[in-house]
Amino acid sequence: MPWEEFRPFAGLPRAAQWVVLVAMSIVLAVLLELVRLPAALMLGPMIAAILLEAGGGRVKVSRLPYTFAQAVIGCMVAHVITLDILARFLRQWPLFLGVVLAIIAASCALGIVITKLRILPNTTAVWGLLPGAASAMMLMAEAYGADMRLVAFMQYLRVVFVALAASIVSGLWVHASGGAPHTVWFPGIDLAGFGGTLALVVFAVLVGRRSRIPAGTLLIPMILGAVLQNSGLLHLQLPPWLLAVSYLLLGWTVGLRFTVPILLHALRTLPQIVLSILVLIGFSGGLACLLVKFAGVDPLTAYLATSPGGADSVAIIAASSKVDVSFVMALQIVRFLVILMIGPSLSRWLAGMLTRPGV
């Protein structure tokens, strides 16, 4: 029997399919967490959803839970945009912008090459290689016409490669003290802060869905949350269980869109995508060398700061190593914000250029 015809879940009632999906998601997420794989809480459910869809499943995540998850991710990004990071950027903005724009240019160049070789369609390769928060890039890509499934495939593959490379470099350079911090799933909650955070999420869902702002459900809470938090009007509360539910919903939404033809196409393009990721990591390493030589930054700090994406895993590695953590996170966050600001215009410009005859 051809693999494409193996559909073990096709005959199950939908309720049973949901049970299978939840069970597989939990098992895979736990296994990936045990091996400390980055973004395990999203990757596990996404892989489970891909397996269910490829096996004949018929379940779907409705639009409302999906937009709720988007708004929570927006609040998560807002939570890390602190005044300390903004102050560090203002002190060294020429250096930060130079490094950020160089990485973005390299990502776009690699994306253009992949597109021109007809490996991936439209601006999918560009969004897939842009080094921002993977979940946010995936949502932005969908809003601007790229194939969200293939973007997710590229983004999370890059996150894994970048995190592994950063862990290896950190381990070779210094002996890291400890590992990832133990997660307290149900910590004590400031009810005022948590209530305000939920109110911001609900506001973003209601306004974002009705506004004409692309990815508005992500961007509205991100911008408002950052302003309210840094002005002292709101202390964003995002307990791990709430983030886990949001990652789960996003993972399912993406995974259940992986039809068998799309999955086969993603697997066929795997060698070219891996090569492009390795080239991007190598380019970022070259930028780190320039920071060491001309800006006096220590080598490990420079390498972690220029790592293309996976900011959460880079933050964990930086916190357990002898590096300038504020420099690392400032450059990572500035790069993400710059991509959010110029990504849409860049995507439209590249789409027009790539479809122009003779280009």
C-alpha positions as CSV (number, residue, x, y, z in Angstrom):
1,M,0.0,0.0,0.0
2,P,1.5,3.4,-0.9
3,W,2.2,5.7,2.1
4,E,-0.3,8.3,0.8
5,E,-3.1,5.7,1.1
6,F,-2.3,4.8,4.7
7,R,-5.1,6.5,6.5
8,P,-5.7,4.8,9.9
9,F,-7.7,7.7,11.4
10,A,-10.2,8.1,8.5
11,G,-12.8,5.8,10.0
12,L,-12.7,7.2,13.5
13,P,-15.5,9.4,14.8
14,R,-14.4,13.0,15.3
15,A,-14.6,12.8,19.1
16,A,-12.2,9.9,18.9
17,Q,-9.9,11.8,16.6
18,W,-9.8,14.7,19.1
19,V,-8.8,12.2,21.8
20,V,-6.0,10.8,19.6
21,L,-4.8,14.3,18.8
22,V,-4.7,15.4,22.5
23,A,-2.9,12.1,23.5
24,M,-0.3,12.3,20.7
25,S,0.2,16.0,21.4
26,I,0.9,15.4,25.1
27,V,3.3,12.5,24.5
28,L,5.3,14.3,21.8
29,A,5.5,17.6,23.8
30,V,6.7,15.7,26.9
31,L,9.3,13.8,24.8
32,L,10.6,16.9,23.1
33,E,10.7,18.7,26.5
34,L,12.8,15.9,28.0
35,V,15.4,16.3,25.3
36,R,15.2,20.1,25.7
37,L,14.2,20.8,22.2
38,P,13.2,24.4,21.6
39,A,9.5,25.3,21.2
40,A,8.6,21.8,22.3
41,L,5.1,22.9,23.4
42,M,4.3,24.0,19.9
43,L,6.3,21.5,17.9
44,G,4.8,18.5,19.7
45,P,1.1,19.4,19.0
46,M,2.1,20.5,15.4
47,I,3.7,17.1,14.7
48,A,0.7,15.3,16.2
49,A,-1.7,17.3,14.1
50,I,0.4,16.6,10.9
51,L,0.3,12.9,11.7
52,L,-3.4,13.0,12.3
53,E,-4.1,14.9,9.1
54,A,-1.9,12.7,7.0
55,G,-3.6,9.7,8.5
56,G,-7.1,10.7,7.4
57,G,-8.2,12.9,10.3
58,R,-10.9,15.5,9.8
59,V,-10.7,17.8,12.9
60,K,-10.1,21.5,12.6
61,V,-9.4,24.3,15.1
62,S,-12.0,27.0,14.8
63,R,-11.1,30.7,14.2
64,L,-11.9,32.0,17.7
65,P,-9.4,29.8,19.6
66,Y,-6.8,30.5,17.0
67,T,-7.1,34.3,17.3
68,F,-7.1,34.0,21.1
69,A,-3.7,32.2,20.8
70,Q,-2.5,34.9,18.5
71,A,-3.4,37.6,21.0
72,V,-1.6,35.8,23.8
73,I,1.6,35.5,21.7
74,G,1.3,39.3,21.1
75,C,1.2,39.9,24.9
76,M,4.2,37.5,25.3
77,V,6.3,39.6,22.9
78,A,5.1,42.8,24.6
79,H,6.3,41.4,28.0
80,V,9.9,41.2,26.9
81,I,10.1,44.7,25.4
82,T,11.5,46.4,28.5
83,L,12.9,49.9,29.1
84,D,16.3,48.3,29.8
85,I,16.3,46.9,26.2
86,L,15.2,50.2,24.8
87,A,17.9,52.1,26.7
88,R,20.6,49.7,25.5
89,F,19.4,50.1,21.9
90,L,19.5,54.0,22.2
91,R,23.1,53.8,23.5
92,Q,24.3,51.6,20.6
93,W,21.7,52.0,17.9
94,P,24.1,52.3,14.9
95,L,25.8,49.0,15.8
96,F,22.5,47.2,16.5
97,L,20.8,48.4,13.3
98,G,23.9,47.6,11.2
99,V,24.0,44.0,12.4
100,V,20.2,43.6,12.2
101,L,20.0,44.9,8.6
102,A,22.9,42.7,7.5
103,I,21.1,39.6,8.9
104,I,17.8,40.6,7.3
105,A,19.5,41.2,3.9
106,A,21.2,37.8,4.1
107,S,17.9,36.1,4.9
108,C,16.1,37.9,2.0
109,A,18.9,37.0,-0.4
110,L,18.7,33.3,0.5
111,G,14.9,33.4,0.2
112,I,15.1,35.0,-3.2
113,V,17.5,32.2,-4.4
114,I,15.2,29.5,-3.1
115,T,12.2,31.2,-4.8
116,K,14.0,31.7,-8.1
117,L,15.0,28.0,-8.1
118,R,11.2,27.3,-7.7
119,I,11.8,25.3,-4.5
120,L,9.1,27.3,-2.7
121,P,6.4,29.7,-4.0
122,N,6.1,33.5,-3.7
123,T,7.7,35.0,-0.6
124,T,7.3,31.8,1.5
125,A,11.1,31.2,1.6
126,V,11.8,34.9,2.7
127,W,9.3,34.7,5.6
128,G,10.6,31.2,6.5
129,L,14.2,32.5,6.8
130,L,13.5,35.9,8.5
131,P,14.9,35.5,12.0
132,G,12.2,36.7,14.3
133,A,10.1,34.9,16.8
134,A,9.0,31.8,14.9
135,S,5.3,31.9,16.0
136,A,5.0,35.6,15.1
137,M,6.7,35.2,11.7
138,M,4.3,32.4,10.9
139,L,1.3,34.5,11.7
140,M,2.6,37.5,9.8
141,A,3.5,35.4,6.8
142,E,-0.1,34.1,6.6
143,A,-1.4,37.7,6.8
144,Y,0.7,38.7,3.8
145,G,0.0,35.8,1.5
146,A,2.8,33.3,2.1
147,D,2.1,29.6,2.7
148,M,1.8,29.4,6.5
149,R,2.5,25.7,6.5
150,L,5.8,25.8,4.7
151,V,6.8,29.0,6.6
152,A,6.2,27.1,9.9
153,F,8.2,24.1,8.6
154,M,11.2,26.4,7.8
155,Q,10.9,28.6,10.9
156,Y,10.9,25.7,13.4
157,L,13.5,23.8,11.6
158,R,15.7,26.9,11.8
159,V,14.9,27.3,15.5
160,V,16.1,23.8,16.2
161,F,19.3,24.2,14.2
162,V,20.1,27.6,15.7
163,A,19.5,26.4,19.3
164,L,21.6,23.3,18.8
165,A,24.5,25.4,17.3
166,A,24.3,27.9,20.1
167,S,24.3,25.2,22.7
168,I,27.3,23.5,21.2
169,V,29.2,26.8,20.9
170,S,28.3,27.8,24.4
171,G,29.4,24.3,25.7
172,L,32.7,24.5,23.9
173,W,33.5,28.0,24.9
174,V,32.6,27.8,28.6
175,H,31.0,25.3,30.9
176,A,27.4,26.5,31.3
177,S,26.1,26.4,34.8
178,G,22.9,24.5,35.0
179,G,20.4,24.1,32.3
180,A,16.9,25.4,31.5
181,P,15.1,26.6,34.6
182,H,12.4,24.4,36.1
183,T,9.0,25.5,34.9
184,V,6.4,26.2,37.6
185,W,3.2,25.6,35.6
186,F,0.7,27.2,38.1
187,P,2.6,30.0,39.9
188,G,0.9,32.6,42.1
189,I,-0.9,35.2,40.0
190,D,-1.5,38.9,40.5
191,L,-5.2,39.0,39.9
192,A,-5.2,42.6,38.7
193,G,-2.4,42.0,36.3
194,F,-3.9,38.7,35.0
195,G,-7.3,40.3,34.6
196,G,-5.8,43.2,32.7
197,T,-3.9,40.8,30.5
198,L,-7.0,38.8,29.7
199,A,-8.9,42.1,29.0
200,L,-6.1,43.1,26.5
201,V,-6.4,39.6,24.9
202,V,-10.2,39.9,24.5
203,F,-9.9,43.5,23.2
204,A,-7.3,42.3,20.6
205,V,-9.5,39.4,19.5
206,L,-12.5,41.7,19.0
207,V,-10.7,44.6,17.4
208,G,-8.1,42.6,15.5
209,R,-10.7,40.4,13.7
210,R,-12.7,43.5,12.6
211,S,-9.8,45.8,11.8
212,R,-8.1,45.8,8.4
213,I,-4.7,45.5,10.0
214,P,-2.9,42.4,8.7
215,A,-2.1,40.2,11.7
216,G,-3.9,42.8,13.9
217,T,-4.7,40.2,16.6
218,L,-1.0,39.8,17.1
219,L,0.2,43.4,16.6
220,I,-2.5,45.2,18.7
221,P,-1.7,43.5,22.0
222,M,2.0,43.6,21.3
223,I,2.0,47.4,20.8
224,L,-0.6,48.2,23.5
225,G,0.9,45.7,25.9
226,A,4.4,47.1,25.6
227,V,3.1,50.7,26.1
228,L,0.9,49.9,29.1
229,Q,3.6,47.8,30.7
230,N,6.5,50.2,30.3
231,S,4.2,53.1,31.5
232,G,3.4,51.2,34.7
233,L,-0.3,51.0,33.9
234,L,-0.4,47.2,33.5
235,H,1.8,44.3,34.7
236,L,1.4,41.6,32.1
237,Q,0.7,38.2,33.6
238,L,1.3,35.2,31.3
239,P,1.5,32.0,33.4
240,P,3.1,29.0,31.7
241,W,-0.2,27.1,31.4
242,L,-1.7,30.0,29.4
243,L,1.3,30.1,27.1
244,A,1.2,26.3,26.7
245,V,-2.5,26.4,25.7
246,S,-1.7,29.1,23.1
247,Y,1.2,27.1,21.7
248,L,-1.0,24.0,21.5
249,L,-3.7,25.9,19.6
250,L,-1.2,27.4,17.2
251,G,0.6,24.1,16.7
252,W,-2.7,22.3,15.9
253,T,-3.8,25.1,13.5
254,V,-0.7,24.8,11.5
255,G,-0.3,21.0,11.6
256,L,-3.9,20.3,10.6
257,R,-3.3,22.4,7.4
258,F,-0.5,20.0,6.3
259,T,-2.2,18.0,3.6
260,V,-0.4,15.0,2.3
261,P,0.8,16.8,-0.9
262,I,2.1,19.8,1.1
263,L,3.9,17.4,3.5
264,L,5.5,15.5,0.7
265,H,6.6,18.9,-0.9
266,A,8.1,20.0,2.4
267,L,10.1,16.8,2.8
268,R,11.3,17.0,-0.8
269,T,12.7,20.5,-0.2
270,L,14.4,19.5,3.1
271,P,18.0,19.3,1.8
272,Q,17.8,22.8,0.2
273,I,16.1,24.3,3.3
274,V,18.7,22.8,5.6
275,L,21.5,24.2,3.4
276,S,20.0,27.7,3.5
277,I,19.7,27.5,7.3
278,L,23.3,26.5,7.7
279,V,24.5,29.3,5.3
280,L,22.5,31.8,7.4
281,I,24.0,30.5,10.7
282,G,27.5,30.8,9.1
283,F,26.8,34.3,7.9
284,S,25.7,35.3,11.5
285,G,28.8,33.7,12.8
286,G,30.8,36.0,10.5
287,L,29.0,39.0,11.9
288,A,29.9,37.8,15.4
289,C,33.5,37.8,14.4
290,L,33.2,41.4,13.2
291,L,31.6,42.4,16.5
292,V,34.6,40.8,18.3
293,K,37.2,42.5,16.2
294,F,35.7,46.0,15.7
295,A,33.3,46.5,18.7
296,G,35.2,44.7,21.4
297,V,32.4,42.4,22.2
298,D,33.4,39.0,23.8
299,P,33.1,36.1,21.4
300,L,30.3,34.1,23.1
301,T,28.2,37.3,23.6
302,A,28.6,38.2,20.0
303,Y,27.7,34.7,18.7
304,L,24.5,34.4,20.8
305,A,23.5,38.0,20.0
306,T,23.7,37.4,16.2
307,S,22.2,33.9,16.3
308,P,19.4,34.0,13.7
309,G,16.3,33.4,15.7
310,G,15.2,31.2,18.6
311,A,15.3,34.1,21.0
312,D,13.7,32.1,23.8
313,S,16.3,29.3,23.7
314,V,19.1,31.8,23.2
315,A,17.9,33.6,26.3
316,I,18.1,30.4,28.3
317,I,21.7,29.7,27.1
318,A,22.8,33.3,27.7
319,A,21.4,33.3,31.2
320,S,23.4,30.2,32.1
321,S,26.6,31.4,30.5
322,K,29.1,34.2,31.3
323,V,27.9,36.7,28.7
324,D,26.5,40.2,28.5
325,V,22.8,39.1,28.7
326,S,21.4,42.6,28.1
327,F,23.4,43.0,24.9
328,V,22.3,39.6,23.6
329,M,18.6,40.2,24.3
330,A,18.7,43.8,23.1
331,L,20.0,42.8,19.7
332,Q,17.6,39.8,19.5
333,I,14.5,42.0,20.4
334,V,15.6,44.9,18.1
335,R,16.0,42.5,15.2
336,F,12.5,41.1,15.8
337,L,10.9,44.6,16.1
338,V,12.7,45.8,12.9
339,I,11.4,42.7,11.0
340,L,7.9,43.4,12.3
341,M,8.1,46.9,11.0
342,I,9.6,46.4,7.6
343,G,8.6,42.8,7.0
344,P,5.2,43.5,5.3
345,S,6.6,46.2,3.0
346,L,9.6,44.0,2.2
347,S,7.4,41.1,1.5
348,R,5.2,43.1,-0.9
349,W,8.3,44.6,-2.7
350,L,9.9,41.1,-3.1
351,A,6.7,39.6,-4.3
352,G,6.4,42.3,-7.0
353,M,10.1,41.9,-7.9
354,L,9.9,38.1,-8.1
355,T,6.8,38.1,-10.3
356,R,8.3,40.7,-12.7
357,P,9.0,39.3,-16.1
358,G,12.7,38.7,-16.8
359,V,13.7,38.9,-13.1
